[in-house]
């Protein structure tokens, strides 16, 4: 149940992230001054935390979506399998987020 709620929350978080993405594109097209202001905000600690959170939301939502696709085939529906895959999804999302930010640094 908790991961189902987290799936919905990450979907909403990604929607908000896409608004920031559009703002980034808009500021990039508006010129170097607007872009510099946007980048200074996103380069702050809060901006970095938001970016890390959005990348986790993406990887969690993606991984959980793949799990749901597997469930649609009738696999992994037993309670023990569902619990194990829940932990696996969380670990995968955290690892992919860490790898992305490690590679980006």
N, C-alpha and C positions, 0 to 999 in steps of 0.2 A: 504494500500500500504506500509506504513512504517513497519508494522509487517511482511509483506512478505519479505521485504528487510532484516529485522532483522533475520528472519528465515534462510535466505541464509548466512548471516554473522556468525550466531552462528554455522552453519554447517561447515564453513571454520575454525572457531575458534576451534571447537572440533577436526578437523583434525590436526591442529597444536598441540593441547593438547595431541593427541595420539602419536605424535612424541616425546613429552616430556615424556610420559608414557613409551615408548620403551627405551628412554635414562635412565629412572629410573631403568627399569628392567636390562638393560645392565650394569649399574653401580653397581647394587645390586649383579649381578653375577660376577663382576670383582674384588670384594673384598671390605674390610672395608674402605680402603683409598679412593677409587673412590666413594664409597657410601657416605662417610662423606663429600666429596667435593660437591656432588650433593645436599645432604640435607642442607648444609650450604647455597647454592644458593637459594633453595626453601624455606628456613626458613627466608630469608630476607623479607623486606617489599614488594619489587617488586615480589618476588616469591609467597608470600601470596596473593597479589592482582591478580596475574595470576591464581592461583588456585581457588580463589573465582570467578573470571570471567569465568573460564572454567566450574565450577559447575553451575553457572547461565546459561551459554550457553546450558549445558546439560538439565537442567530442563525446560528452555524455549523451546528448540527444541523438547523435549519429549511432553510437554503439547500442543504445537502447532500442533504436529503430531497427537495427539489424537483428537484435534479439526478438523483437516482435515479428519480424519477417520469418524467423525460424519457428516461432510459435504458430504462425499461420500454416506451417507445414505439418503441425501436430507434434513437433519435437520439443522436448524440454518443458513440458507442461506439468510434470509431477512436482509436488511441493518441494522436495529436496533439490531437484534439478533447478527449479525456479530460484530457490534461495542461493544456490551456488552461482548461478549465472548473474544474480543481482550483485554479489560481491565482485565477480569477474568484471562486470560492466563498470563498477566504480573504480576498480584498480586500473582498467584500461584507460578510462577517461583521465585519471590523474596522471598516469604514465605518459599518455599522448600530449597532455598539456605541458608536462615537465620537459619532454623532448622538444616540443615546439619552442618553448622559451629558452631552453638551453641552446638550441640551434640558432635562434635569433640573436643571441648575445655574442 
